[in-house]
Amino acid sequence: MEYDNNNKAAIWKAKDKQSPKHPDFTGKGMIDGVEYYISAWKRDPEGNPKSPSLKFNFKKVDEVRSVVQEQVKPALKDEDFDDDVPF
C-alpha cells in the first residue's frame, strides 16, 4: 500500500532565523497533488508557543526549482565550443 501525502504538510521551527522578516517555521506539503514549500510567521510573537496563530506563504516546489535552474544555467553559446579539439 502506497502512503498518500496529498493534502498533508509538516512545518518545523526555523533554525536560522536572522531577522523578524524571516519565517518562524518552514516545511513542505502537498495540496491537491502539487508539492509546496511552506513558510509561516507567528501572528503574535508573545502568543501561546504550543498553539501559535500563524500566517502562511506557499511556493510551488517545481516553480522554485525551475527558477533556480535558470539562475545557475551557464550562458554558453555555440561559439564557446571549439570543434578542433582532438578527442
N, C-alpha and C positions, 0 to 999 in steps of 0.2 A: 504494500500500500504506500503510495507516494504522499508525502506531507504537503498540505495545502497552505501556503503562506499568503494567499490572497486576502486582502483587506485586514492585514496584520502589520504591526510595526513595533519597533523597540527603540527606546532612546536611553542614553546614559548621560550622567553629569559630564560636562565638557572638562577635559583635563588641562587644556592650555588656554583658558580664557585670560586675555591680556587687557581687555578694556570693557567698559559697560556695554558697548555695541556688539561684542561677540556673544554668540548664543550661550545660554547656561547649560543646555542639553543638546546633543547631536545623536543621530542614528539613521536608520534606514527602514523603509517599509514598502509594502506592495498594496496599491489601491487599484482595483479593477484591472489587475494583470499588468500594471505599469509600476516599475520599481522607482522609488523616490529617495533622495537624501532628505533628512528632516533636521531642521534647526528649530530650537524652542527657547523662548525667553520667559523668565518669571515675570508675571504682570505686577506682582507686589514683592519686591526683594525681601521684605520683612514678614511675608506671609508664612503659613504653615509649611515647613520643609518636607513633611511627609505627604502632603497633598497640595502641591503648588498649583496656582492658576497659571496657565501657560498661553502664550501666543506662538503660533506655528508658522513656519515657512517651508514650502516643499519645492524641490528642484528635481526634475526627472534625471535619473542616473544616465540614461542614454544621451540626453542633451548635454550634460556636463562632460561626458566622455568625448563627444564629438567636438566640443569647443576646445577642450584640452588638446586633442589630437591635431586640430587645426593650428593651435598656437605653437606646438612643438614640431610640426611637419616642416622639414627643410625646404627652402625655396630653391630647388635645383632646376636648372634648365638644361635643354639638350646640349648646349654649348659647354656645359660644365663637365661633360664626359669626353674623354679622349679615346677614339676608336683605334688609335695606333698602338695601344698597349699590347705587347707581345704575349699575352696569355689568355 
